[in-house]
């Protein structure tokens, strides 16, 4: 029974650390860029889009498709950075315990 109580305490501590990490991730912002910096998007640590910056040189109505592609590429860049950062934070919370493939944070 003593072992079960210890296990429950560890689970509560991990849950508390997860909540702290989620709060930190919400306040962190990551920028993704494309087109050599002509398009930039900013996401918070949870992946919510916060800002889009577009260099005025790209505002050519005749080439709007390229601009759309660059926005998507910048978003993908930022999302990749967030996933790496989240994985790092998760390693800290779990003490290096590897999560099964495909298992993500609860957000």
Jmol script that loads the backbone (N, CA, C; Angstrom):
load data "model"
ATOM      1  N   UNK A   1       0.823  -1.192   0.000  1.00  0.00           N
ATOM      2  CA  UNK A   1       0.000   0.000   0.000  1.00  0.00           C
ATOM      3  C   UNK A   1       0.872   1.264   0.000  1.00  0.00           C
ATOM      4  N   UNK A   2       2.019   1.153   0.659  1.00  0.00           N
ATOM      5  CA  UNK A   2       2.950   2.279   0.724  1.00  0.00           C
ATOM      6  C   UNK A   2       3.440   2.650  -0.682  1.00  0.00           C
ATOM      7  N   UNK A   3       3.697   1.622  -1.492  1.00  0.00           N
ATOM      8  CA  UNK A   3       4.161   1.818  -2.851  1.00  0.00           C
ATOM      9  C   UNK A   3       3.108   2.526  -3.708  1.00  0.00           C
ATOM     10  N   UNK A   4       1.845   2.166  -3.522  1.00  0.00           N
ATOM     11  CA  UNK A   4       0.742   2.779  -4.257  1.00  0.00           C
ATOM     12  C   UNK A   4       0.620   4.260  -3.904  1.00  0.00           C
ATOM     13  N   UNK A   5       0.779   4.575  -2.620  1.00  0.00           N
ATOM     14  CA  UNK A   5       0.703   5.977  -2.187  1.00  0.00           C
ATOM     15  C   UNK A   5       1.826   6.791  -2.812  1.00  0.00           C
ATOM     16  N   UNK A   6       3.000   6.205  -2.877  1.00  0.00           N
ATOM     17  CA  UNK A   6       4.135   6.889  -3.504  1.00  0.00           C
ATOM     18  C   UNK A   6       3.905   7.113  -4.985  1.00  0.00           C
ATOM     19  N   UNK A   7       3.326   6.121  -5.631  1.00  0.00           N
ATOM     20  CA  UNK A   7       3.014   6.218  -7.051  1.00  0.00           C
ATOM     21  C   UNK A   7       1.981   7.313  -7.312  1.00  0.00           C
ATOM     22  N   UNK A   8       0.976   7.395  -6.461  1.00  0.00           N
ATOM     23  CA  UNK A   8      -0.058   8.432  -6.594  1.00  0.00           C
ATOM     24  C   UNK A   8       0.551   9.818  -6.407  1.00  0.00           C
ATOM     25  N   UNK A   9       1.451   9.935  -5.451  1.00  0.00           N
ATOM     26  CA  UNK A   9       2.108  11.223  -5.206  1.00  0.00           C
ATOM     27  C   UNK A   9       2.930  11.641  -6.421  1.00  0.00           C
ATOM     28  N   UNK A  10       3.650  10.705  -7.024  1.00  0.00           N
ATOM     29  CA  UNK A  10       4.435  10.995  -8.222  1.00  0.00           C
ATOM     30  C   UNK A  10       3.529  11.414  -9.376  1.00  0.00           C
ATOM     31  N   UNK A  11       2.395  10.754  -9.518  1.00  0.00           N
ATOM     32  CA  UNK A  11       1.450  11.101 -10.584  1.00  0.00           C
ATOM     33  C   UNK A  11       0.907  12.507 -10.386  1.00  0.00           C
ATOM     34  N   UNK A  12       0.617  12.883  -9.158  1.00  0.00           N
ATOM     35  CA  UNK A  12       0.126  14.234  -8.876  1.00  0.00           C
ATOM     36  C   UNK A  12       1.196  15.273  -9.162  1.00  0.00           C
ATOM     37  N   UNK A  13       2.445  14.957  -8.810  1.00  0.00           N
ATOM     38  CA  UNK A  13       3.541  15.880  -9.080  1.00  0.00           C
ATOM     39  C   UNK A  13       3.729  16.057 -10.581  1.00  0.00           C
ATOM     40  N   UNK A  14       3.657  14.971 -11.329  1.00  0.00           N
ATOM     41  CA  UNK A  14       3.813  15.052 -12.775  1.00  0.00           C
ATOM     42  C   UNK A  14       2.674  15.859 -13.390  1.00  0.00           C
ATOM     43  N   UNK A  15       1.460  15.676 -12.895  1.00  0.00           N
ATOM     44  CA  UNK A  15       0.313  16.431 -13.403  1.00  0.00           C
ATOM     45  C   UNK A  15       0.514  17.916 -13.139  1.00  0.00           C
ATOM     46  N   UNK A  16       1.009  18.253 -11.973  1.00  0.00           N
ATOM     47  CA  UNK A  16       1.272  19.652 -11.639  1.00  0.00           C
ATOM     48  C   UNK A  16       2.336  20.236 -12.563  1.00  0.00           C
ATOM     49  N   UNK A  17       3.385  19.464 -12.816  1.00  0.00           N
ATOM     50  CA  UNK A  17       4.448  19.925 -13.721  1.00  0.00           C
ATOM     51  C   UNK A  17       3.912  20.094 -15.141  1.00  0.00           C
ATOM     52  N   UNK A  18       3.022  19.204 -15.573  1.00  0.00           N
ATOM     53  CA  UNK A  18       2.420  19.313 -16.909  1.00  0.00           C
ATOM     54  C   UNK A  18       1.609  20.594 -17.029  1.00  0.00           C
ATOM     55  N   UNK A  19       0.852  20.932 -15.999  1.00  0.00           N
ATOM     56  CA  UNK A  19       0.057  22.157 -16.025  1.00  0.00           C
ATOM     57  C   UNK A  19       0.960  23.381 -16.086  1.00  0.00           C
ATOM     58  N   UNK A  20       2.049  23.362 -15.328  1.00  0.00           N
ATOM     59  CA  UNK A  20       3.003  24.468 -15.369  1.00  0.00           C
ATOM     60  C   UNK A  20       3.606  24.601 -16.761  1.00  0.00           C
ATOM     61  N   UNK A  21       3.977  23.465 -17.354  1.00  0.00           N
ATOM     62  CA  UNK A  21       4.569  23.480 -18.680  1.00  0.00           C
ATOM     63  C   UNK A  21       3.585  24.032 -19.707  1.00  0.00           C
ATOM     64  N   UNK A  22       2.320  23.635 -19.622  1.00  0.00           N
ATOM     65  CA  UNK A  22       1.323  24.139 -20.567  1.00  0.00           C
ATOM     66  C   UNK A  22       1.158  25.648 -20.432  1.00  0.00           C
ATOM     67  N   UNK A  23       1.213  26.160 -19.218  1.00  0.00           N
ATOM     68  CA  UNK A  23       1.126  27.613 -19.015  1.00  0.00           C
ATOM     69  C   UNK A  23       2.320  28.310 -19.640  1.00  0.00           C
ATOM     70  N   UNK A  24       3.511  27.726 -19.447  1.00  0.00           N
ATOM     71  CA  UNK A  24       4.716  28.320 -20.051  1.00  0.00           C
ATOM     72  C   UNK A  24       4.630  28.293 -21.566  1.00  0.00           C
ATOM     73  N   UNK A  25       4.161  27.179 -22.123  1.00  0.00           N
ATOM     74  CA  UNK A  25       4.077  27.061 -23.579  1.00  0.00           C
ATOM     75  C   UNK A  25       3.122  28.085 -24.170  1.00  0.00           C
ATOM     76  N   UNK A  26       2.063  28.401 -23.455  1.00  0.00           N
ATOM     77  CA  UNK A  26       1.110  29.385 -23.961  1.00  0.00           C
ATOM     78  C   UNK A  26       1.743  30.771 -24.060  1.00  0.00           C
ATOM     79  N   UNK A  27       2.697  31.068 -23.176  1.00  0.00           N
ATOM     80  CA  UNK A  27       3.314  32.401 -23.175  1.00  0.00           C
ATOM     81  C   UNK A  27       4.517  32.487 -24.116  1.00  0.00           C
ATOM     82  N   UNK A  28       5.047  31.356 -24.555  1.00  0.00           N
ATOM     83  CA  UNK A  28       6.199  31.349 -25.460  1.00  0.00           C
ATOM     84  C   UNK A  28       5.730  31.610 -26.881  1.00  0.00           C
ATOM     85  N   UNK A  29       6.520  32.362 -27.626  1.00  0.00           N
ATOM     86  CA  UNK A  29       6.213  32.591 -29.037  1.00  0.00           C
ATOM     87  C   UNK A  29       7.385  32.137 -29.890  1.00  0.00           C
ATOM     88  N   UNK A  30       7.070  31.497 -31.014  1.00  0.00           N
ATOM     89  CA  UNK A  30       8.075  30.986 -31.934  1.00  0.00           C
ATOM     90  C   UNK A  30       7.769  31.531 -33.319  1.00  0.00           C
ATOM     91  N   UNK A  31       8.816  31.974 -34.004  1.00  0.00           N
ATOM     92  CA  UNK A  31       8.640  32.523 -35.341  1.00  0.00           C
ATOM     93  C   UNK A  31       9.142  31.532 -36.382  1.00  0.00           C
ATOM     94  N   UNK A  32       8.354  31.335 -37.407  1.00  0.00           N
ATOM     95  CA  UNK A  32       8.751  30.531 -38.556  1.00  0.00           C
ATOM     96  C   UNK A  32       8.863  31.449 -39.757  1.00  0.00           C
ATOM     97  N   UNK A  33       9.870  31.206 -40.595  1.00  0.00           N
ATOM     98  CA  UNK A  33      10.091  32.073 -41.753  1.00  0.00           C
ATOM     99  C   UNK A  33      10.153  31.259 -43.035  1.00  0.00           C
ATOM    100  N   UNK A  34       9.895  31.925 -44.143  1.00  0.00           N
ATOM    101  CA  UNK A  34       9.995  31.315 -45.472  1.00  0.00           C
ATOM    102  C   UNK A  34      10.389  32.404 -46.462  1.00  0.00           C
ATOM    103  N   UNK A  35      10.875  31.969 -47.605  1.00  0.00           N
ATOM    104  CA  UNK A  35      11.247  32.929 -48.641  1.00  0.00           C
ATOM    105  C   UNK A  35      12.353  33.858 -48.184  1.00  0.00           C
ATOM    106  N   UNK A  36      13.362  33.312 -47.512  1.00  0.00           N
ATOM    107  CA  UNK A  36      14.506  34.096 -47.014  1.00  0.00           C
ATOM    108  C   UNK A  36      14.054  35.250 -46.123  1.00  0.00           C
ATOM    109  N   UNK A  37      13.025  34.999 -45.329  1.00  0.00           N
ATOM    110  CA  UNK A  37      12.561  35.996 -44.378  1.00  0.00           C
ATOM    111  C   UNK A  37      11.507  36.944 -44.917  1.00  0.00           C
ATOM    112  N   UNK A  38      11.054  36.736 -46.137  1.00  0.00           N
ATOM    113  CA  UNK A  38      10.033  37.619 -46.707  1.00  0.00           C
ATOM    114  C   UNK A  38       8.661  37.393 -46.073  1.00  0.00           C
ATOM    115  N   UNK A  39       8.440  36.189 -45.554  1.00  0.00           N
ATOM    116  CA  UNK A  39       7.192  35.873 -44.859  1.00  0.00           C
ATOM    117  C   UNK A  39       7.563  35.269 -43.512  1.00  0.00           C
ATOM    118  N   UNK A  40       6.921  35.767 -42.459  1.00  0.00           N
ATOM    119  CA  UNK A  40       7.149  35.221 -41.116  1.00  0.00           C
ATOM    120  C   UNK A  40       5.806  35.072 -40.412  1.00  0.00           C
ATOM    121  N   UNK A  41       5.677  33.977 -39.690  1.00  0.00           N
ATOM    122  CA  UNK A  41       4.492  33.772 -38.862  1.00  0.00           C
ATOM    123  C   UNK A  41       4.956  33.510 -37.440  1.00  0.00           C
ATOM    124  N   UNK A  42       4.157  33.932 -36.486  1.00  0.00           N
ATOM    125  CA  UNK A  42       4.463  33.712 -35.079  1.00  0.00           C
ATOM    126  C   UNK A  42       3.351  32.879 -34.468  1.00  0.00           C
ATOM    127  N   UNK A  43       3.748  31.783 -33.817  1.00  0.00           N
ATOM    128  CA  UNK A  43       2.815  30.905 -33.125  1.00  0.00           C
ATOM    129  C   UNK A  43       3.170  30.899 -31.649  1.00  0.00           C
ATOM    130  N   UNK A  44       2.157  30.673 -30.808  1.00  0.00           N
ATOM    131  CA  UNK A  44       2.502  30.459 -29.403  1.00  0.00           C
ATOM    132  C   UNK A  44       2.877  28.997 -29.237  1.00  0.00           C
ATOM    133  N   UNK A  45       3.308  28.625 -28.044  1.00  0.00           N
ATOM    134  CA  UNK A  45       3.770  27.270 -27.800  1.00  0.00           C
ATOM    135  C   UNK A  45       2.708  26.200 -27.973  1.00  0.00           C
ATOM    136  N   UNK A  46       1.455  26.605 -28.008  1.00  0.00           N
ATOM    137  CA  UNK A  46       0.371  25.647 -28.229  1.00  0.00           C
ATOM    138  C   UNK A  46       0.016  25.521 -29.706  1.00  0.00           C
ATOM    139  N   UNK A  47       0.686  26.313 -30.558  1.00  0.00           N
ATOM    140  CA  UNK A  47       0.445  26.223 -31.987  1.00  0.00           C
ATOM    141  C   UNK A  47      -0.582  27.205 -32.512  1.00  0.00           C
ATOM    142  N   UNK A  48      -1.065  28.123 -31.667  1.00  0.00           N
ATOM    143  CA  UNK A  48      -2.030  29.130 -32.117  1.00  0.00           C
ATOM    144  C   UNK A  48      -1.300  30.227 -32.888  1.00  0.00           C
ATOM    145  N   UNK A  49      -1.817  30.580 -34.054  1.00  0.00           N
ATOM    146  CA  UNK A  49      -1.230  31.624 -34.877  1.00  0.00           C
ATOM    147  C   UNK A  49      -1.453  32.979 -34.228  1.00  0.00           C
ATOM    148  N   UNK A  50      -0.378  33.726 -34.022  1.00  0.00           N
ATOM    149  CA  UNK A  50      -0.454  35.040 -33.373  1.00  0.00           C
ATOM    150  C   UNK A  50      -0.278  36.191 -34.356  1.00  0.00           C
ATOM    151  N   UNK A  51       0.706  36.063 -35.254  1.00  0.00           N
ATOM    152  CA  UNK A  51       0.994  37.152 -36.193  1.00  0.00           C
ATOM    153  C   UNK A  51       1.472  36.601 -37.527  1.00  0.00           C
ATOM    154  N   UNK A  52       1.232  37.380 -38.568  1.00  0.00           N
ATOM    155  CA  UNK A  52       1.769  37.106 -39.896  1.00  0.00           C
ATOM    156  C   UNK A  52       2.423  38.388 -40.374  1.00  0.00           C
ATOM    157  N   UNK A  53       3.687  38.290 -40.811  1.00  0.00           N
ATOM    158  CA  UNK A  53       4.391  39.448 -41.368  1.00  0.00           C
ATOM    159  C   UNK A  53       4.745  39.127 -42.812  1.00  0.00           C
ATOM    160  N   UNK A  54       4.420  40.052 -43.697  1.00  0.00           N
ATOM    161  CA  UNK A  54       4.683  39.861 -45.116  1.00  0.00           C
ATOM    162  C   UNK A  54       5.441  41.077 -45.626  1.00  0.00           C
ATOM    163  N   UNK A  55       6.577  40.824 -46.259  1.00  0.00           N
ATOM    164  CA  UNK A  55       7.356  41.919 -46.845  1.00  0.00           C
ATOM    165  C   UNK A  55       6.525  42.548 -47.955  1.00  0.00           C
ATOM    166  N   UNK A  56       6.406  43.877 -47.974  1.00  0.00           N
ATOM    167  CA  UNK A  56       5.590  44.557 -48.990  1.00  0.00           C
ATOM    168  C   UNK A  56       5.972  44.220 -50.431  1.00  0.00           C
ATOM    169  N   UNK A  57       7.197  43.787 -50.667  1.00  0.00           N
ATOM    170  CA  UNK A  57       7.615  43.411 -52.022  1.00  0.00           C
ATOM    171  C   UNK A  57       6.796  42.241 -52.563  1.00  0.00           C
ATOM    172  N   UNK A  58       6.218  41.449 -51.667  1.00  0.00           N
ATOM    173  CA  UNK A  58       5.463  40.271 -52.091  1.00  0.00           C
ATOM    174  C   UNK A  58       3.999  40.559 -52.379  1.00  0.00           C
ATOM    175  N   UNK A  59       3.563  41.761 -52.155  1.00  0.00           N
ATOM    176  CA  UNK A  59       2.147  42.107 -52.307  1.00  0.00           C
ATOM    177  C   UNK A  59       1.776  42.345 -53.769  1.00  0.00           C
ATOM    178  N   UNK A  60       2.175  41.445 -54.641  1.00  0.00           N
ATOM    179  CA  UNK A  60       1.866  41.529 -56.064  1.00  0.00           C
ATOM    180  C   UNK A  60       0.619  40.681 -56.333  1.00  0.00           C
ATOM    181  N   UNK A  61      -0.505  41.328 -56.680  1.00  0.00           N
ATOM    182  CA  UNK A  61      -1.743  40.580 -56.915  1.00  0.00           C
ATOM    183  C   UNK A  61      -1.606  39.511 -58.000  1.00  0.00           C
ATOM    184  N   UNK A  62      -0.657  39.683 -58.905  1.00  0.00           N
ATOM    185  CA  UNK A  62      -0.478  38.707 -59.976  1.00  0.00           C
ATOM    186  C   UNK A  62       0.217  37.435 -59.478  1.00  0.00           C
ATOM    187  N   UNK A  63       0.841  37.497 -58.316  1.00  0.00           N
ATOM    188  CA  UNK A  63       1.586  36.348 -57.823  1.00  0.00           C
ATOM    189  C   UNK A  63       1.136  35.957 -56.407  1.00  0.00           C
ATOM    190  N   UNK A  64      -0.147  36.002 -56.177  1.00  0.00           N
ATOM    191  CA  UNK A  64      -0.701  35.723 -54.853  1.00  0.00           C
ATOM    192  C   UNK A  64      -0.483  34.257 -54.452  1.00  0.00           C
ATOM    193  N   UNK A  65      -0.411  33.345 -55.433  1.00  0.00           N
ATOM    194  CA  UNK A  65      -0.219  31.930 -55.122  1.00  0.00           C
ATOM    195  C   UNK A  65       1.124  31.688 -54.435  1.00  0.00           C
ATOM    196  N   UNK A  66       2.172  32.365 -54.878  1.00  0.00           N
ATOM    197  CA  UNK A  66       3.481  32.223 -54.244  1.00  0.00           C
ATOM    198  C   UNK A  66       3.413  32.717 -52.797  1.00  0.00           C
ATOM    199  N   UNK A  67       2.737  33.815 -52.570  1.00  0.00           N
ATOM    200  CA  UNK A  67       2.590  34.357 -51.222  1.00  0.00           C
ATOM    201  C   UNK A  67       1.871  33.360 -50.320  1.00  0.00           C
ATOM    202  N   UNK A  68       0.815  32.766 -50.826  1.00  0.00           N
ATOM    203  CA  UNK A  68       0.078  31.763 -50.048  1.00  0.00           C
ATOM    204  C   UNK A  68       0.976  30.580 -49.688  1.00  0.00           C
ATOM    205  N   UNK A  69       1.791  30.130 -50.651  1.00  0.00           N
ATOM    206  CA  UNK A  69       2.712  29.012 -50.399  1.00  0.00           C
ATOM    207  C   UNK A  69       3.753  29.379 -49.340  1.00  0.00           C
ATOM    208  N   UNK A  70       4.235  30.611 -49.381  1.00  0.00           N
ATOM    209  CA  UNK A  70       5.229  31.049 -48.401  1.00  0.00           C
ATOM    210  C   UNK A  70       4.632  31.124 -46.991  1.00  0.00           C
ATOM    211  N   UNK A  71       3.380  31.531 -46.898  1.00  0.00           N
ATOM    212  CA  UNK A  71       2.721  31.579 -45.580  1.00  0.00           C
ATOM    213  C   UNK A  71       2.610  30.165 -45.013  1.00  0.00           C
ATOM    214  N   UNK A  72       2.222  29.225 -45.851  1.00  0.00           N
ATOM    215  CA  UNK A  72       2.117  27.834 -45.409  1.00  0.00           C
ATOM    216  C   UNK A  72       3.492  27.311 -44.982  1.00  0.00           C
ATOM    217  N   UNK A  73       4.524  27.620 -45.754  1.00  0.00           N
ATOM    218  CA  UNK A  73       5.879  27.153 -45.425  1.00  0.00           C
ATOM    219  C   UNK A  73       6.369  27.765 -44.118  1.00  0.00           C
ATOM    220  N   UNK A  74       6.088  29.048 -43.897  1.00  0.00           N
ATOM    221  CA  UNK A  74       6.495  29.700 -42.653  1.00  0.00           C
ATOM    222  C   UNK A  74       5.763  29.090 -41.461  1.00  0.00           C
ATOM    223  N   UNK A  75       4.493  28.786 -41.636  1.00  0.00           N
ATOM    224  CA  UNK A  75       3.716  28.152 -40.567  1.00  0.00           C
ATOM    225  C   UNK A  75       4.302  26.775 -40.243  1.00  0.00           C
ATOM    226  N   UNK A  76       4.638  26.011 -41.264  1.00  0.00           N
ATOM    227  CA  UNK A  76       5.223  24.680 -41.068  1.00  0.00           C
ATOM    228  C   UNK A  76       6.551  24.797 -40.314  1.00  0.00           C
ATOM    229  N   UNK A  77       7.364  25.801 -40.661  1.00  0.00           N
ATOM    230  CA  UNK A  77       8.639  26.026 -39.993  1.00  0.00           C
ATOM    231  C   UNK A  77       8.432  26.309 -38.506  1.00  0.00           C
ATOM    232  N   UNK A  78       7.491  27.182 -38.195  1.00  0.00           N
ATOM    233  CA  UNK A  78       7.212  27.513 -36.793  1.00  0.00           C
ATOM    234  C   UNK A  78       6.663  26.295 -36.047  1.00  0.00           C
ATOM    235  N   UNK A  79       5.788  25.551 -36.681  1.00  0.00           N
ATOM    236  CA  UNK A  79       5.187  24.373 -36.045  1.00  0.00           C
ATOM    237  C   UNK A  79       6.255  23.325 -35.723  1.00  0.00           C
ATOM    238  N   UNK A  80       7.201  23.141 -36.626  1.00  0.00           N
ATOM    239  CA  UNK A  80       8.300  22.199 -36.398  1.00  0.00           C
ATOM    240  C   UNK A  80       9.130  22.624 -35.196  1.00  0.00           C
ATOM    241  N   UNK A  81       9.383  23.920 -35.089  1.00  0.00           N
ATOM    242  CA  UNK A  81      10.146  24.440 -33.952  1.00  0.00           C
ATOM    243  C   UNK A  81       9.393  24.227 -32.645  1.00  0.00           C
ATOM    244  N   UNK A  82       8.087  24.440 -32.670  1.00  0.00           N
ATOM    245  CA  UNK A  82       7.276  24.248 -31.464  1.00  0.00           C
ATOM    246  C   UNK A  82       7.294  22.782 -31.046  1.00  0.00           C
ATOM    247  N   UNK A  83       7.167  21.873 -31.999  1.00  0.00           N
ATOM    248  CA  UNK A  83       7.173  20.447 -31.673  1.00  0.00           C
ATOM    249  C   UNK A  83       8.493  20.042 -31.023  1.00  0.00           C
ATOM    250  N   UNK A  84       9.604  20.575 -31.524  1.00  0.00           N
ATOM    251  CA  UNK A  84      10.911  20.266 -30.934  1.00  0.00           C
ATOM    252  C   UNK A  84      10.999  20.840 -29.517  1.00  0.00           C
ATOM    253  N   UNK A  85      10.529  22.067 -29.344  1.00  0.00           N
ATOM    254  CA  UNK A  85      10.563  22.710 -28.036  1.00  0.00           C
ATOM    255  C   UNK A  85       9.658  21.967 -27.045  1.00  0.00           C
ATOM    256  N   UNK A  86       8.498  21.544 -27.501  1.00  0.00           N
ATOM    257  CA  UNK A  86       7.566  20.816 -26.649  1.00  0.00           C
ATOM    258  C   UNK A  86       8.169  19.486 -26.225  1.00  0.00           C
ATOM    259  N   UNK A  87       8.835  18.822 -27.146  1.00  0.00           N
ATOM    260  CA  UNK A  87       9.480  17.542 -26.826  1.00  0.00           C
ATOM    261  C   UNK A  87      10.543  17.748 -25.749  1.00  0.00           C
ATOM    262  N   UNK A  88      11.318  18.826 -25.858  1.00  0.00           N
ATOM    263  CA  UNK A  88      12.330  19.157 -24.855  1.00  0.00           C
ATOM    264  C   UNK A  88      11.697  19.371 -23.486  1.00  0.00           C
ATOM    265  N   UNK A  89      10.629  20.163 -23.462  1.00  0.00           N
ATOM    266  CA  UNK A  89       9.934  20.451 -22.207  1.00  0.00           C
ATOM    267  C   UNK A  89       9.345  19.176 -21.611  1.00  0.00           C
ATOM    268  N   UNK A  90       8.821  18.314 -22.466  1.00  0.00           N
ATOM    269  CA  UNK A  90       8.225  17.067 -22.000  1.00  0.00           C
ATOM    270  C   UNK A  90       9.288  16.180 -21.366  1.00  0.00           C
ATOM    271  N   UNK A  91      10.487  16.176 -21.942  1.00  0.00           N
ATOM    272  CA  UNK A  91      11.584  15.396 -21.372  1.00  0.00           C
ATOM    273  C   UNK A  91      11.910  15.877 -19.958  1.00  0.00           C
ATOM    274  N   UNK A  92      11.838  17.190 -19.750  1.00  0.00           N
ATOM    275  CA  UNK A  92      12.099  17.749 -18.422  1.00  0.00           C
ATOM    276  C   UNK A  92      11.026  17.293 -17.430  1.00  0.00           C
ATOM    277  N   UNK A  93       9.771  17.342 -17.851  1.00  0.00           N
ATOM    278  CA  UNK A  93       8.658  16.996 -16.968  1.00  0.00           C
ATOM    279  C   UNK A  93       8.667  15.513 -16.623  1.00  0.00           C
ATOM    280  N   UNK A  94       8.930  14.670 -17.608  1.00  0.00           N
ATOM    281  CA  UNK A  94       8.854  13.225 -17.382  1.00  0.00           C
ATOM    282  C   UNK A  94      10.172  12.650 -16.899  1.00  0.00           C
ATOM    283  N   UNK A  95      11.174  13.485 -16.736  1.00  0.00           N
ATOM    284  CA  UNK A  95      12.465  12.984 -16.273  1.00  0.00           C
ATOM    285  C   UNK A  95      13.127  12.071 -17.279  1.00  0.00           C
ATOM    286  N   UNK A  96      12.898  12.321 -18.557  1.00  0.00           N
ATOM    287  CA  UNK A  96      13.514  11.529 -19.611  1.00  0.00           C
ATOM    288  C   UNK A  96      12.712  10.311 -20.029  1.00  0.00           C
ATOM    289  N   UNK A  97      11.584  10.072 -19.395  1.00  0.00           N
ATOM    290  CA  UNK A  97      10.724   8.944 -19.751  1.00  0.00           C
ATOM    291  C   UNK A  97      10.193   9.159 -21.162  1.00  0.00           C
ATOM    292  N   UNK A  98      10.429   8.214 -22.043  1.00  0.00           N
ATOM    293  CA  UNK A  98       9.976   8.327 -23.426  1.00  0.00           C
ATOM    294  C   UNK A  98       8.488   8.020 -23.525  1.00  0.00           C
ATOM    295  N   UNK A  99       7.745   8.884 -24.206  1.00  0.00           N
ATOM    296  CA  UNK A  99       6.328   8.628 -24.454  1.00  0.00           C
ATOM    297  C   UNK A  99       6.191   7.737 -25.685  1.00  0.00           C
ATOM    298  N   UNK A 100       5.157   6.945 -25.743  1.00  0.00           N
ATOM    299  CA  UNK A 100       4.942   6.109 -26.930  1.00  0.00           C
ATOM    300  C   UNK A 100       4.785   6.989 -28.185  1.00  0.00           C
ATOM    301  N   UNK A 101       5.202   6.502 -29.350  1.00  0.00           N
ATOM    302  CA  UNK A 101       5.061   7.271 -30.590  1.00  0.00           C
ATOM    303  C   UNK A 101       3.621   7.715 -30.805  1.00  0.00           C
ATOM    304  N   UNK A 102       3.448   8.958 -31.204  1.00  0.00           N
ATOM    305  CA  UNK A 102       2.115   9.495 -31.480  1.00  0.00           C
ATOM    306  C   UNK A 102       1.432  10.096 -30.288  1.00  0.00           C
ATOM    307  N   UNK A 103       1.946   9.826 -29.091  1.00  0.00           N
ATOM    308  CA  UNK A 103       1.328  10.398 -27.887  1.00  0.00           C
ATOM    309  C   UNK A 103       1.825  11.828 -27.717  1.00  0.00           C
ATOM    310  N   UNK A 104       0.893  12.747 -27.626  1.00  0.00           N
ATOM    311  CA  UNK A 104       1.240  14.157 -27.527  1.00  0.00           C
ATOM    312  C   UNK A 104       0.667  14.742 -26.254  1.00  0.00           C
ATOM    313  N   UNK A 105       1.061  15.984 -25.999  1.00  0.00           N
ATOM    314  CA  UNK A 105       0.552  16.673 -24.831  1.00  0.00           C
ATOM    315  C   UNK A 105      -0.961  16.846 -24.947  1.00  0.00           C
ATOM    316  N   UNK A 106      -1.641  16.961 -23.836  1.00  0.00           N
ATOM    317  CA  UNK A 106      -3.105  17.070 -23.883  1.00  0.00           C
ATOM    318  C   UNK A 106      -3.610  18.455 -24.244  1.00  0.00           C
ATOM    319  N   UNK A 107      -3.239  18.962 -25.432  1.00  0.00           N
ATOM    320  CA  UNK A 107      -3.836  20.217 -25.924  1.00  0.00           C
ATOM    321  C   UNK A 107      -3.979  20.203 -27.394  1.00  0.00           C
TER     322      UNK A 107
END
end "model"
wireframe off; spacefill off
backbone 0.3
color backbone group
